[in-house]
Amino acid sequence: ALPISRHLYYLQLRKDVLEGGINVHEDTAMLLASYALQAEVGDYNQTVHGSDYFVPEHYLPQRVSKIN
């Protein structure tokens, strides 16, 4: 697949998981969030990211982000 197709597929899957269209177990949601965070932001750097590196609402479905 073309890189743009892969990216669009990723965005759609991410949206579906975040909005509850695809229901995943909490452990799976955390794992997917870690992959997305790493792919989008890269390694944590305190100088660059501060406390804004991981915002649960950006990476986890609402039902999971409330648990943590």
BALOBA-1460 file (C-alpha; in Angstrom, 3 decimals):
// residues 68
<rec num="1" residu="a" x="0.000" y="0.000" z="0.000"/>
<rec num="2" residu="l" x="1.065" y="3.538" z="-0.585"/>
<rec num="3" residu="p" x="2.353" y="5.404" z="2.477"/>
<rec num="4" residu="i" x="-0.595" y="7.821" z="2.357"/>
<rec num="5" residu="s" x="-3.052" y="4.910" z="2.262"/>
<rec num="6" residu="r" x="-1.386" y="3.354" z="5.301"/>
<rec num="7" residu="h" x="-1.492" y="6.662" z="7.137"/>
<rec num="8" residu="l" x="-5.170" y="7.214" z="6.349"/>
<rec num="9" residu="y" x="-5.958" y="3.649" z="7.452"/>
<rec num="10" residu="y" x="-4.099" y="4.270" z="10.724"/>
<rec num="11" residu="l" x="-5.998" y="7.523" z="11.309"/>
<rec num="12" residu="q" x="-9.339" y="5.817" z="10.699"/>
<rec num="13" residu="l" x="-8.518" y="2.933" z="13.042"/>
<rec num="14" residu="r" x="-7.280" y="5.349" z="15.703"/>
<rec num="15" residu="k" x="-10.483" y="7.383" z="15.427"/>
<rec num="16" residu="d" x="-12.625" y="4.232" z="15.620"/>
<rec num="17" residu="v" x="-10.840" y="3.037" z="18.766"/>
<rec num="18" residu="l" x="-10.981" y="6.474" z="20.440"/>
<rec num="19" residu="e" x="-14.673" y="6.952" z="19.674"/>
<rec num="20" residu="g" x="-15.669" y="3.411" z="20.624"/>
<rec num="21" residu="g" x="-16.479" y="2.174" z="17.118"/>
<rec num="22" residu="i" x="-13.938" y="-0.569" z="17.720"/>
<rec num="23" residu="n" x="-14.083" y="-1.864" z="21.276"/>
<rec num="24" residu="v" x="-10.748" y="-3.105" z="22.599"/>
<rec num="25" residu="h" x="-9.735" y="-4.434" z="26.014"/>
<rec num="26" residu="e" x="-8.082" y="-1.897" z="28.317"/>
<rec num="27" residu="d" x="-4.682" y="-3.603" z="28.025"/>
<rec num="28" residu="t" x="-4.909" y="-3.515" z="24.227"/>
<rec num="29" residu="a" x="-5.943" y="0.140" z="24.311"/>
<rec num="30" residu="m" x="-2.872" y="0.973" z="26.407"/>
<rec num="31" residu="l" x="-0.596" y="-0.934" z="24.049"/>
<rec num="32" residu="l" x="-2.084" y="0.779" z="20.974"/>
<rec num="33" residu="a" x="-1.757" y="4.150" z="22.718"/>
<rec num="34" residu="s" x="1.922" y="3.491" z="23.401"/>
<rec num="35" residu="y" x="2.529" y="2.612" z="19.740"/>
<rec num="36" residu="a" x="0.668" y="5.712" z="18.524"/>
<rec num="37" residu="l" x="2.503" y="7.980" z="20.963"/>
<rec num="38" residu="q" x="5.883" y="6.606" z="19.943"/>
<rec num="39" residu="a" x="5.081" y="6.867" z="16.226"/>
<rec num="40" residu="e" x="3.691" y="10.392" z="16.456"/>
<rec num="41" residu="v" x="5.931" y="12.024" z="19.068"/>
<rec num="42" residu="g" x="9.003" y="9.809" z="19.429"/>
<rec num="43" residu="d" x="11.080" y="9.306" z="22.538"/>
<rec num="44" residu="y" x="10.304" y="11.447" z="25.564"/>
<rec num="45" residu="n" x="12.599" y="14.425" z="26.057"/>
<rec num="46" residu="q" x="11.832" y="16.488" z="29.170"/>
<rec num="47" residu="t" x="13.282" y="19.646" z="27.608"/>
<rec num="48" residu="v" x="11.047" y="19.345" z="24.553"/>
<rec num="49" residu="h" x="7.902" y="17.682" z="25.907"/>
<rec num="50" residu="g" x="7.643" y="18.638" z="29.587"/>
<rec num="51" residu="s" x="4.397" y="17.287" z="31.026"/>
<rec num="52" residu="d" x="2.547" y="17.390" z="27.693"/>
<rec num="53" residu="y" x="4.117" y="14.223" z="26.247"/>
<rec num="54" residu="f" x="1.202" y="11.930" z="27.045"/>
<rec num="55" residu="v" x="-2.341" y="13.292" z="27.162"/>
<rec num="56" residu="p" x="-4.587" y="10.258" z="27.801"/>
<rec num="57" residu="e" x="-7.594" y="11.777" z="26.001"/>
<rec num="58" residu="h" x="-5.533" y="11.971" z="22.795"/>
<rec num="59" residu="y" x="-4.609" y="8.295" z="22.810"/>
<rec num="60" residu="l" x="-7.129" y="6.318" z="24.862"/>
<rec num="61" residu="p" x="-10.862" y="5.744" z="24.566"/>
<rec num="62" residu="q" x="-12.780" y="7.740" z="27.174"/>
<rec num="63" residu="r" x="-13.777" y="4.614" z="29.114"/>
<rec num="64" residu="v" x="-10.076" y="3.676" z="29.506"/>
<rec num="65" residu="s" x="-8.666" y="7.150" z="30.153"/>
<rec num="66" residu="k" x="-11.079" y="7.529" z="33.109"/>
<rec num="67" residu="i" x="-9.713" y="4.331" z="34.679"/>
<rec num="68" residu="n" x="-6.178" y="5.618" z="34.661"/>
